[in-house]
Amino acid sequence: MDVNDLRSIVTVLSLLVFLGIVLWAWSARRKAAFEEAGRLPFADTAATPGTGGQQR
């Protein structure tokens, strides 16, 4: 086994990890969580616990 074999194995493993992340991100189970996270910038800061209703 030379260094080119190791590089090929690392490349294939990296591709598989990337495809796994893509499938996880686009899965229907994650849609609600991602939509909620997408609305966070528009959330009212007074409703955030721990701020005491004060804006910084």
PDBQT receptor file of N, H, CA, C and O in Angstrom, charges set to zero:
ATOM      1  N   MET A   1       0.862  -1.173   0.000  1.00  0.00    +0.000 N 
ATOM      2  CA  MET A   1       0.000   0.000   0.000  1.00  0.00    +0.000 C 
ATOM      3  C   MET A   1       0.908   1.235   0.000  1.00  0.00    +0.000 C 
ATOM      4  O   MET A   1       1.732   1.428   0.894  1.00  0.00    +0.000 OA
ATOM      5  N   ASP A   2       0.730   2.047  -1.014  1.00  0.00    +0.000 N 
ATOM      6  H   ASP A   2       0.061   1.891  -1.740  1.00  0.00    +0.000 HD
ATOM      7  CA  ASP A   2       1.528   3.267  -1.059  1.00  0.00    +0.000 C 
ATOM      8  C   ASP A   2       0.647   4.476  -0.739  1.00  0.00    +0.000 C 
ATOM      9  O   ASP A   2      -0.536   4.335  -0.429  1.00  0.00    +0.000 OA
ATOM     10  N   VAL A   3       1.234   5.638  -0.817  1.00  0.00    +0.000 N 
ATOM     11  H   VAL A   3       2.195   5.752  -1.069  1.00  0.00    +0.000 HD
ATOM     12  CA  VAL A   3       0.539   6.854  -0.403  1.00  0.00    +0.000 C 
ATOM     13  C   VAL A   3      -0.662   7.154  -1.312  1.00  0.00    +0.000 C 
ATOM     14  O   VAL A   3      -1.629   7.762  -0.853  1.00  0.00    +0.000 OA
ATOM     15  N   ASN A   4      -0.627   6.756  -2.555  1.00  0.00    +0.000 N 
ATOM     16  H   ASN A   4       0.158   6.262  -2.928  1.00  0.00    +0.000 HD
ATOM     17  CA  ASN A   4      -1.748   7.006  -3.467  1.00  0.00    +0.000 C 
ATOM     18  C   ASN A   4      -2.975   6.186  -3.088  1.00  0.00    +0.000 C 
ATOM     19  O   ASN A   4      -4.103   6.649  -3.257  1.00  0.00    +0.000 OA
ATOM     20  N   ASP A   5      -2.771   4.983  -2.582  1.00  0.00    +0.000 N 
ATOM     21  H   ASP A   5      -1.855   4.606  -2.445  1.00  0.00    +0.000 HD
ATOM     22  CA  ASP A   5      -3.894   4.181  -2.098  1.00  0.00    +0.000 C 
ATOM     23  C   ASP A   5      -4.548   4.853  -0.897  1.00  0.00    +0.000 C 
ATOM     24  O   ASP A   5      -5.774   4.912  -0.800  1.00  0.00    +0.000 OA
ATOM     25  N   LEU A   6      -3.731   5.356   0.008  1.00  0.00    +0.000 N 
ATOM     26  H   LEU A   6      -2.735   5.308  -0.070  1.00  0.00    +0.000 HD
ATOM     27  CA  LEU A   6      -4.252   6.054   1.180  1.00  0.00    +0.000 C 
ATOM     28  C   LEU A   6      -5.026   7.312   0.768  1.00  0.00    +0.000 C 
ATOM     29  O   LEU A   6      -6.081   7.609   1.327  1.00  0.00    +0.000 OA
ATOM     30  N   ARG A   7      -4.504   8.032  -0.194  1.00  0.00    +0.000 N 
ATOM     31  H   ARG A   7      -3.647   7.791  -0.648  1.00  0.00    +0.000 HD
ATOM     32  CA  ARG A   7      -5.201   9.233  -0.687  1.00  0.00    +0.000 C 
ATOM     33  C   ARG A   7      -6.544   8.872  -1.308  1.00  0.00    +0.000 C 
ATOM     34  O   ARG A   7      -7.530   9.584  -1.120  1.00  0.00    +0.000 OA
ATOM     35  N   SER A   8      -6.584   7.786  -2.035  1.00  0.00    +0.000 N 
ATOM     36  H   SER A   8      -5.783   7.207  -2.188  1.00  0.00    +0.000 HD
ATOM     37  CA  SER A   8      -7.844   7.340  -2.649  1.00  0.00    +0.000 C 
ATOM     38  C   SER A   8      -8.863   6.963  -1.577  1.00  0.00    +0.000 C 
ATOM     39  O   SER A   8     -10.039   7.310  -1.688  1.00  0.00    +0.000 OA
ATOM     40  N   ILE A   9      -8.423   6.264  -0.556  1.00  0.00    +0.000 N 
ATOM     41  H   ILE A   9      -7.468   5.982  -0.465  1.00  0.00    +0.000 HD
ATOM     42  CA  ILE A   9      -9.323   5.858   0.525  1.00  0.00    +0.000 C 
ATOM     43  C   ILE A   9      -9.864   7.078   1.248  1.00  0.00    +0.000 C 
ATOM     44  O   ILE A   9     -11.056   7.141   1.549  1.00  0.00    +0.000 OA
ATOM     45  N   VAL A  10      -8.999   8.055   1.532  1.00  0.00    +0.000 N 
ATOM     46  H   VAL A  10      -8.031   8.004   1.287  1.00  0.00    +0.000 HD
ATOM     47  CA  VAL A  10      -9.431   9.273   2.215  1.00  0.00    +0.000 C 
ATOM     48  C   VAL A  10     -10.407  10.051   1.350  1.00  0.00    +0.000 C 
ATOM     49  O   VAL A  10     -11.368  10.621   1.868  1.00  0.00    +0.000 OA
ATOM     50  N   THR A  11     -10.183  10.086   0.054  1.00  0.00    +0.000 N 
ATOM     51  H   THR A  11      -9.402   9.624  -0.366  1.00  0.00    +0.000 HD
ATOM     52  CA  THR A  11     -11.092  10.788  -0.854  1.00  0.00    +0.000 C 
ATOM     53  C   THR A  11     -12.470  10.139  -0.871  1.00  0.00    +0.000 C 
ATOM     54  O   THR A  11     -13.484  10.835  -0.824  1.00  0.00    +0.000 OA
ATOM     55  N   VAL A  12     -12.514   8.822  -0.938  1.00  0.00    +0.000 N 
ATOM     56  H   VAL A  12     -11.691   8.256  -0.977  1.00  0.00    +0.000 HD
ATOM     57  CA  VAL A  12     -13.794   8.108  -0.951  1.00  0.00    +0.000 C 
ATOM     58  C   VAL A  12     -14.517   8.289   0.377  1.00  0.00    +0.000 C 
ATOM     59  O   VAL A  12     -15.728   8.507   0.394  1.00  0.00    +0.000 OA
ATOM     60  N   LEU A  13     -13.797   8.201   1.487  1.00  0.00    +0.000 N 
ATOM     61  H   LEU A  13     -12.813   8.024   1.474  1.00  0.00    +0.000 HD
ATOM     62  CA  LEU A  13     -14.421   8.405   2.797  1.00  0.00    +0.000 C 
ATOM     63  C   LEU A  13     -14.941   9.830   2.940  1.00  0.00    +0.000 C 
ATOM     64  O   LEU A  13     -16.014  10.039   3.506  1.00  0.00    +0.000 OA
ATOM     65  N   SER A  14     -14.202  10.805   2.441  1.00  0.00    +0.000 N 
ATOM     66  H   SER A  14     -13.330  10.635   1.982  1.00  0.00    +0.000 HD
ATOM     67  CA  SER A  14     -14.656  12.200   2.501  1.00  0.00    +0.000 C 
ATOM     68  C   SER A  14     -15.924  12.400   1.675  1.00  0.00    +0.000 C 
ATOM     69  O   SER A  14     -16.830  13.121   2.093  1.00  0.00    +0.000 OA
ATOM     70  N   LEU A  15     -15.993  11.770   0.514  1.00  0.00    +0.000 N 
ATOM     71  H   LEU A  15     -15.257  11.184   0.175  1.00  0.00    +0.000 HD
ATOM     72  CA  LEU A  15     -17.191  11.864  -0.321  1.00  0.00    +0.000 C 
ATOM     73  C   LEU A  15     -18.387  11.244   0.395  1.00  0.00    +0.000 C 
ATOM     74  O   LEU A  15     -19.483  11.802   0.364  1.00  0.00    +0.000 OA
ATOM     75  N   LEU A  16     -18.188  10.108   1.033  1.00  0.00    +0.000 N 
ATOM     76  H   LEU A  16     -17.297   9.654   1.058  1.00  0.00    +0.000 HD
ATOM     77  CA  LEU A  16     -19.279   9.453   1.753  1.00  0.00    +0.000 C 
ATOM     78  C   LEU A  16     -19.763  10.297   2.927  1.00  0.00    +0.000 C 
ATOM     79  O   LEU A  16     -20.966  10.382   3.176  1.00  0.00    +0.000 OA
ATOM     80  N   VAL A  17     -18.839  10.917   3.647  1.00  0.00    +0.000 N 
ATOM     81  H   VAL A  17     -17.862  10.848   3.445  1.00  0.00    +0.000 HD
ATOM     82  CA  VAL A  17     -19.226  11.789   4.754  1.00  0.00    +0.000 C 
ATOM     83  C   VAL A  17     -19.996  12.995   4.225  1.00  0.00    +0.000 C 
ATOM     84  O   VAL A  17     -21.011  13.380   4.804  1.00  0.00    +0.000 OA
ATOM     85  N   PHE A  18     -19.531  13.589   3.141  1.00  0.00    +0.000 N 
ATOM     86  H   PHE A  18     -18.707  13.276   2.670  1.00  0.00    +0.000 HD
ATOM     87  CA  PHE A  18     -20.220  14.722   2.534  1.00  0.00    +0.000 C 
ATOM     88  C   PHE A  18     -21.632  14.341   2.109  1.00  0.00    +0.000 C 
ATOM     89  O   PHE A  18     -22.579  15.077   2.387  1.00  0.00    +0.000 OA
ATOM     90  N   LEU A  19     -21.784  13.215   1.447  1.00  0.00    +0.000 N 
ATOM     91  H   LEU A  19     -21.014  12.617   1.221  1.00  0.00    +0.000 HD
ATOM     92  CA  LEU A  19     -23.105  12.779   1.016  1.00  0.00    +0.000 C 
ATOM     93  C   LEU A  19     -24.010  12.485   2.213  1.00  0.00    +0.000 C 
ATOM     94  O   LEU A  19     -25.213  12.741   2.155  1.00  0.00    +0.000 OA
ATOM     95  N   GLY A  20     -23.448  11.955   3.286  1.00  0.00    +0.000 N 
ATOM     96  H   GLY A  20     -22.471  11.746   3.333  1.00  0.00    +0.000 HD
ATOM     97  CA  GLY A  20     -24.219  11.722   4.500  1.00  0.00    +0.000 C 
ATOM     98  C   GLY A  20     -24.726  13.027   5.099  1.00  0.00    +0.000 C 
ATOM     99  O   GLY A  20     -25.871  13.098   5.545  1.00  0.00    +0.000 OA
ATOM    100  N   ILE A  21     -23.893  14.050   5.114  1.00  0.00    +0.000 N 
ATOM    101  H   ILE A  21     -22.963  13.991   4.752  1.00  0.00    +0.000 HD
ATOM    102  CA  ILE A  21     -24.306  15.353   5.636  1.00  0.00    +0.000 C 
ATOM    103  C   ILE A  21     -25.387  15.965   4.755  1.00  0.00    +0.000 C 
ATOM    104  O   ILE A  21     -26.341  16.550   5.267  1.00  0.00    +0.000 OA
ATOM    105  N   VAL A  22     -25.253  15.841   3.457  1.00  0.00    +0.000 N 
ATOM    106  H   VAL A  22     -24.478  15.366   3.041  1.00  0.00    +0.000 HD
ATOM    107  CA  VAL A  22     -26.265  16.367   2.533  1.00  0.00    +0.000 C 
ATOM    108  C   VAL A  22     -27.596  15.653   2.750  1.00  0.00    +0.000 C 
ATOM    109  O   VAL A  22     -28.641  16.301   2.811  1.00  0.00    +0.000 OA
ATOM    110  N   LEU A  23     -27.571  14.348   2.864  1.00  0.00    +0.000 N 
ATOM    111  H   LEU A  23     -26.723  13.821   2.814  1.00  0.00    +0.000 HD
ATOM    112  CA  LEU A  23     -28.812  13.596   3.096  1.00  0.00    +0.000 C 
ATOM    113  C   LEU A  23     -29.440  13.971   4.432  1.00  0.00    +0.000 C 
ATOM    114  O   LEU A  23     -30.663  14.077   4.528  1.00  0.00    +0.000 OA
ATOM    115  N   TRP A  24     -28.626  14.171   5.463  1.00  0.00    +0.000 N 
ATOM    116  H   TRP A  24     -27.633  14.084   5.385  1.00  0.00    +0.000 HD
ATOM    117  CA  TRP A  24     -29.135  14.580   6.773  1.00  0.00    +0.000 C 
ATOM    118  C   TRP A  24     -29.780  15.956   6.685  1.00  0.00    +0.000 C 
ATOM    119  O   TRP A  24     -30.859  16.175   7.235  1.00  0.00    +0.000 OA
ATOM    120  N   ALA A  25     -29.126  16.879   5.998  1.00  0.00    +0.000 N 
ATOM    121  H   ALA A  25     -28.249  16.702   5.551  1.00  0.00    +0.000 HD
ATOM    122  CA  ALA A  25     -29.637  18.246   5.928  1.00  0.00    +0.000 C 
ATOM    123  C   ALA A  25     -30.915  18.339   5.106  1.00  0.00    +0.000 C 
ATOM    124  O   ALA A  25     -31.765  19.179   5.399  1.00  0.00    +0.000 OA
ATOM    125  N   TRP A  26     -31.072  17.517   4.102  1.00  0.00    +0.000 N 
ATOM    126  H   TRP A  26     -30.381  16.835   3.863  1.00  0.00    +0.000 HD
ATOM    127  CA  TRP A  26     -32.243  17.581   3.234  1.00  0.00    +0.000 C 
ATOM    128  C   TRP A  26     -33.330  16.586   3.622  1.00  0.00    +0.000 C 
ATOM    129  O   TRP A  26     -34.322  16.446   2.906  1.00  0.00    +0.000 OA
ATOM    130  N   SER A  27     -33.159  15.897   4.740  1.00  0.00    +0.000 N 
ATOM    131  H   SER A  27     -32.353  16.010   5.321  1.00  0.00    +0.000 HD
ATOM    132  CA  SER A  27     -34.174  14.928   5.141  1.00  0.00    +0.000 C 
ATOM    133  C   SER A  27     -35.438  15.645   5.622  1.00  0.00    +0.000 C 
ATOM    134  O   SER A  27     -35.370  16.753   6.154  1.00  0.00    +0.000 OA
ATOM    135  N   ALA A  28     -36.563  15.014   5.433  1.00  0.00    +0.000 N 
ATOM    136  H   ALA A  28     -36.618  14.113   5.001  1.00  0.00    +0.000 HD
ATOM    137  CA  ALA A  28     -37.852  15.607   5.807  1.00  0.00    +0.000 C 
ATOM    138  C   ALA A  28     -37.973  15.766   7.323  1.00  0.00    +0.000 C 
ATOM    139  O   ALA A  28     -38.679  16.658   7.793  1.00  0.00    +0.000 OA
ATOM    140  N   ARG A  29     -37.297  14.916   8.090  1.00  0.00    +0.000 N 
ATOM    141  H   ARG A  29     -36.724  14.191   7.708  1.00  0.00    +0.000 HD
ATOM    142  CA  ARG A  29     -37.370  15.014   9.553  1.00  0.00    +0.000 C 
ATOM    143  C   ARG A  29     -36.742  16.298  10.069  1.00  0.00    +0.000 C 
ATOM    144  O   ARG A  29     -37.143  16.785  11.127  1.00  0.00    +0.000 OA
ATOM    145  N   ARG A  30     -35.782  16.858   9.369  1.00  0.00    +0.000 N 
ATOM    146  H   ARG A  30     -35.456  16.463   8.510  1.00  0.00    +0.000 HD
ATOM    147  CA  ARG A  30     -35.070  18.044   9.825  1.00  0.00    +0.000 C 
ATOM    148  C   ARG A  30     -35.718  19.344   9.356  1.00  0.00    +0.000 C 
ATOM    149  O   ARG A  30     -35.314  20.423   9.791  1.00  0.00    +0.000 OA
ATOM    150  N   LYS A  31     -36.706  19.260   8.485  1.00  0.00    +0.000 N 
ATOM    151  H   LYS A  31     -37.034  18.384   8.132  1.00  0.00    +0.000 HD
ATOM    152  CA  LYS A  31     -37.290  20.460   7.885  1.00  0.00    +0.000 C 
ATOM    153  C   LYS A  31     -37.849  21.420   8.930  1.00  0.00    +0.000 C 
ATOM    154  O   LYS A  31     -37.592  22.622   8.860  1.00  0.00    +0.000 OA
ATOM    155  N   ALA A  32     -38.602  20.916   9.885  1.00  0.00    +0.000 N 
ATOM    156  H   ALA A  32     -38.811  19.939   9.942  1.00  0.00    +0.000 HD
ATOM    157  CA  ALA A  32     -39.211  21.782  10.901  1.00  0.00    +0.000 C 
ATOM    158  C   ALA A  32     -38.145  22.479  11.740  1.00  0.00    +0.000 C 
ATOM    159  O   ALA A  32     -38.270  23.666  12.040  1.00  0.00    +0.000 OA
ATOM    160  N   ALA A  33     -37.102  21.753  12.119  1.00  0.00    +0.000 N 
ATOM    161  H   ALA A  33     -37.000  20.788  11.875  1.00  0.00    +0.000 HD
ATOM    162  CA  ALA A  33     -36.036  22.347  12.941  1.00  0.00    +0.000 C 
ATOM    163  C   ALA A  33     -35.296  23.432  12.168  1.00  0.00    +0.000 C 
ATOM    164  O   ALA A  33     -34.963  24.475  12.733  1.00  0.00    +0.000 OA
ATOM    165  N   PHE A  34     -35.034  23.200  10.886  1.00  0.00    +0.000 N 
ATOM    166  H   PHE A  34     -35.304  22.354  10.428  1.00  0.00    +0.000 HD
ATOM    167  CA  PHE A  34     -34.327  24.199  10.085  1.00  0.00    +0.000 C 
ATOM    168  C   PHE A  34     -35.205  25.415   9.816  1.00  0.00    +0.000 C 
ATOM    169  O   PHE A  34     -34.703  26.539   9.771  1.00  0.00    +0.000 OA
ATOM    170  N   GLU A  35     -36.515  25.207   9.637  1.00  0.00    +0.000 N 
ATOM    171  H   GLU A  35     -36.922  24.295   9.674  1.00  0.00    +0.000 HD
ATOM    172  CA  GLU A  35     -37.398  26.354   9.442  1.00  0.00    +0.000 C 
ATOM    173  C   GLU A  35     -37.469  27.200  10.714  1.00  0.00    +0.000 C 
ATOM    174  O   GLU A  35     -37.488  28.429  10.646  1.00  0.00    +0.000 OA
ATOM    175  N   GLU A  36     -37.508  26.542  11.866  1.00  0.00    +0.000 N 
ATOM    176  H   GLU A  36     -37.492  25.543  11.921  1.00  0.00    +0.000 HD
ATOM    177  CA  GLU A  36     -37.513  27.271  13.129  1.00  0.00    +0.000 C 
ATOM    178  C   GLU A  36     -36.206  28.056  13.307  1.00  0.00    +0.000 C 
ATOM    179  O   GLU A  36     -36.224  29.207  13.743  1.00  0.00    +0.000 OA
ATOM    180  N   ALA A  37     -35.092  27.435  12.973  1.00  0.00    +0.000 N 
ATOM    181  H   ALA A  37     -35.078  26.500  12.619  1.00  0.00    +0.000 HD
ATOM    182  CA  ALA A  37     -33.802  28.124  13.077  1.00  0.00    +0.000 C 
ATOM    183  C   ALA A  37     -33.715  29.287  12.093  1.00  0.00    +0.000 C 
ATOM    184  O   ALA A  37     -33.067  30.293  12.379  1.00  0.00    +0.000 OA
ATOM    185  N   GLY A  38     -34.358  29.157  10.948  1.00  0.00    +0.000 N 
ATOM    186  H   GLY A  38     -34.885  28.339  10.716  1.00  0.00    +0.000 HD
ATOM    187  CA  GLY A  38     -34.363  30.239   9.972  1.00  0.00    +0.000 C 
ATOM    188  C   GLY A  38     -35.177  31.445  10.421  1.00  0.00    +0.000 C 
ATOM    189  O   GLY A  38     -34.935  32.563   9.964  1.00  0.00    +0.000 OA
ATOM    190  N   ARG A  39     -36.144  31.226  11.315  1.00  0.00    +0.000 N 
ATOM    191  H   ARG A  39     -36.340  30.318  11.686  1.00  0.00    +0.000 HD
ATOM    192  CA  ARG A  39     -36.955  32.331  11.829  1.00  0.00    +0.000 C 
ATOM    193  C   ARG A  39     -36.328  33.011  13.050  1.00  0.00    +0.000 C 
ATOM    194  O   ARG A  39     -36.827  34.048  13.485  1.00  0.00    +0.000 OA
ATOM    195  N   LEU A  40     -35.273  32.467  13.602  1.00  0.00    +0.000 N 
ATOM    196  H   LEU A  40     -34.868  31.624  13.248  1.00  0.00    +0.000 HD
ATOM    197  CA  LEU A  40     -34.658  33.021  14.805  1.00  0.00    +0.000 C 
ATOM    198  C   LEU A  40     -34.215  34.482  14.661  1.00  0.00    +0.000 C 
ATOM    199  O   LEU A  40     -34.399  35.245  15.609  1.00  0.00    +0.000 OA
ATOM    200  N   PRO A  41     -33.646  34.910  13.541  1.00  0.00    +0.000 N 
ATOM    201  CA  PRO A  41     -33.243  36.320  13.459  1.00  0.00    +0.000 C 
ATOM    202  C   PRO A  41     -34.414  37.295  13.570  1.00  0.00    +0.000 C 
ATOM    203  O   PRO A  41     -34.216  38.461  13.913  1.00  0.00    +0.000 OA
ATOM    204  N   PHE A  42     -35.612  36.839  13.289  1.00  0.00    +0.000 N 
ATOM    205  H   PHE A  42     -35.774  35.892  13.010  1.00  0.00    +0.000 HD
ATOM    206  CA  PHE A  42     -36.786  37.708  13.324  1.00  0.00    +0.000 C 
ATOM    207  C   PHE A  42     -37.565  37.591  14.636  1.00  0.00    +0.000 C 
ATOM    208  O   PHE A  42     -38.604  38.230  14.805  1.00  0.00    +0.000 OA
ATOM    209  N   ALA A  43     -37.064  36.780  15.554  1.00  0.00    +0.000 N 
ATOM    210  H   ALA A  43     -36.220  36.261  15.416  1.00  0.00    +0.000 HD
ATOM    211  CA  ALA A  43     -37.747  36.583  16.833  1.00  0.00    +0.000 C 
ATOM    212  C   ALA A  43     -37.634  37.841  17.685  1.00  0.00    +0.000 C 
ATOM    213  O   ALA A  43     -36.661  38.589  17.588  1.00  0.00    +0.000 OA
ATOM    214  N   ASP A  44     -38.636  38.059  18.513  1.00  0.00    +0.000 N 
ATOM    215  H   ASP A  44     -39.426  37.452  18.591  1.00  0.00    +0.000 HD
ATOM    216  CA  ASP A  44     -38.654  39.212  19.406  1.00  0.00    +0.000 C 
ATOM    217  C   ASP A  44     -37.610  39.004  20.501  1.00  0.00    +0.000 C 
ATOM    218  O   ASP A  44     -37.588  37.953  21.140  1.00  0.00    +0.000 OA
ATOM    219  N   THR A  45     -36.754  39.985  20.721  1.00  0.00    +0.000 N 
ATOM    220  H   THR A  45     -36.771  40.839  20.202  1.00  0.00    +0.000 HD
ATOM    221  CA  THR A  45     -35.704  39.834  21.733  1.00  0.00    +0.000 C 
ATOM    222  C   THR A  45     -36.271  39.861  23.142  1.00  0.00    +0.000 C 
ATOM    223  O   THR A  45     -35.655  39.318  24.059  1.00  0.00    +0.000 OA
ATOM    224  N   ALA A  46     -37.448  40.487  23.340  1.00  0.00    +0.000 N 
ATOM    225  H   ALA A  46     -37.949  40.928  22.595  1.00  0.00    +0.000 HD
ATOM    226  CA  ALA A  46     -38.039  40.533  24.679  1.00  0.00    +0.000 C 
ATOM    227  C   ALA A  46     -38.529  39.148  25.098  1.00  0.00    +0.000 C 
ATOM    228  O   ALA A  46     -38.661  38.884  26.293  1.00  0.00    +0.000 OA
ATOM    229  N   ALA A  47     -38.796  38.281  24.162  1.00  0.00    +0.000 N 
ATOM    230  H   ALA A  47     -38.689  38.496  23.191  1.00  0.00    +0.000 HD
ATOM    231  CA  ALA A  47     -39.288  36.938  24.476  1.00  0.00    +0.000 C 
ATOM    232  C   ALA A  47     -38.144  35.977  24.775  1.00  0.00    +0.000 C 
ATOM    233  O   ALA A  47     -38.380  34.824  25.136  1.00  0.00    +0.000 OA
ATOM    234  N   THR A  48     -36.915  36.440  24.628  1.00  0.00    +0.000 N 
ATOM    235  H   THR A  48     -36.723  37.377  24.335  1.00  0.00    +0.000 HD
ATOM    236  CA  THR A  48     -35.772  35.580  24.873  1.00  0.00    +0.000 C 
ATOM    237  C   THR A  48     -35.492  35.481  26.357  1.00  0.00    +0.000 C 
ATOM    238  O   THR A  48     -35.291  36.509  27.003  1.00  0.00    +0.000 OA
ATOM    239  N   PRO A  49     -35.472  34.269  26.931  1.00  0.00    +0.000 N 
ATOM    240  CA  PRO A  49     -35.234  34.134  28.368  1.00  0.00    +0.000 C 
ATOM    241  C   PRO A  49     -33.819  34.591  28.728  1.00  0.00    +0.000 C 
ATOM    242  O   PRO A  49     -32.865  34.388  27.977  1.00  0.00    +0.000 OA
ATOM    243  N   GLY A  50     -33.720  35.206  29.887  1.00  0.00    +0.000 N 
ATOM    244  H   GLY A  50     -34.494  35.371  30.498  1.00  0.00    +0.000 HD
ATOM    245  CA  GLY A  50     -32.412  35.606  30.381  1.00  0.00    +0.000 C 
ATOM    246  C   GLY A  50     -32.010  37.031  30.027  1.00  0.00    +0.000 C 
ATOM    247  O   GLY A  50     -30.997  37.523  30.524  1.00  0.00    +0.000 OA
ATOM    248  N   THR A  51     -32.777  37.698  29.186  1.00  0.00    +0.000 N 
ATOM    249  H   THR A  51     -33.600  37.299  28.782  1.00  0.00    +0.000 HD
ATOM    250  CA  THR A  51     -32.423  39.072  28.830  1.00  0.00    +0.000 C 
ATOM    251  C   THR A  51     -33.167  40.081  29.686  1.00  0.00    +0.000 C 
ATOM    252  O   THR A  51     -32.803  41.257  29.706  1.00  0.00    +0.000 OA
ATOM    253  N   GLY A  52     -34.193  39.649  30.387  1.00  0.00    +0.000 N 
ATOM    254  H   GLY A  52     -34.488  38.693  30.371  1.00  0.00    +0.000 HD
ATOM    255  CA  GLY A  52     -34.940  40.561  31.226  1.00  0.00    +0.000 C 
ATOM    256  C   GLY A  52     -35.772  41.537  30.440  1.00  0.00    +0.000 C 
ATOM    257  O   GLY A  52     -36.201  42.559  30.976  1.00  0.00    +0.000 OA
ATOM    258  N   GLY A  53     -36.011  41.241  29.165  1.00  0.00    +0.000 N 
ATOM    259  H   GLY A  53     -35.663  40.411  28.729  1.00  0.00    +0.000 HD
ATOM    260  CA  GLY A  53     -36.816  42.119  28.332  1.00  0.00    +0.000 C 
ATOM    261  C   GLY A  53     -36.087  43.361  27.861  1.00  0.00    +0.000 C 
ATOM    262  O   GLY A  53     -36.704  44.248  27.272  1.00  0.00    +0.000 OA
ATOM    263  N   GLN A  54     -34.785  43.444  28.108  1.00  0.00    +0.000 N 
ATOM    264  H   GLN A  54     -34.284  42.723  28.586  1.00  0.00    +0.000 HD
ATOM    265  CA  GLN A  54     -34.020  44.614  27.707  1.00  0.00    +0.000 C 
ATOM    266  C   GLN A  54     -33.237  44.298  26.452  1.00  0.00    +0.000 C 
ATOM    267  O   GLN A  54     -32.704  43.201  26.287  1.00  0.00    +0.000 OA
ATOM    268  N   GLN A  55     -33.179  45.281  25.572  1.00  0.00    +0.000 N 
ATOM    269  H   GLN A  55     -33.612  46.173  25.706  1.00  0.00    +0.000 HD
ATOM    270  CA  GLN A  55     -32.390  45.130  24.361  1.00  0.00    +0.000 C 
ATOM    271  C   GLN A  55     -31.004  45.700  24.618  1.00  0.00    +0.000 C 
ATOM    272  O   GLN A  55     -30.828  46.654  25.376  1.00  0.00    +0.000 OA
ATOM    273  N   ARG A  56     -30.057  45.104  23.983  1.00  0.00    +0.000 N 
ATOM    274  H   ARG A  56     -30.200  44.329  23.367  1.00  0.00    +0.000 HD
ATOM    275  CA  ARG A  56     -28.667  45.576  24.147  1.00  0.00    +0.000 C 
ATOM    276  C   ARG A  56     -28.311  46.571  23.095  1.00  0.00    +0.000 C 
ATOM    277  O   ARG A  56     -27.188  47.074  23.076  1.00  0.00    +0.000 OA
TER     278      ARG A  56
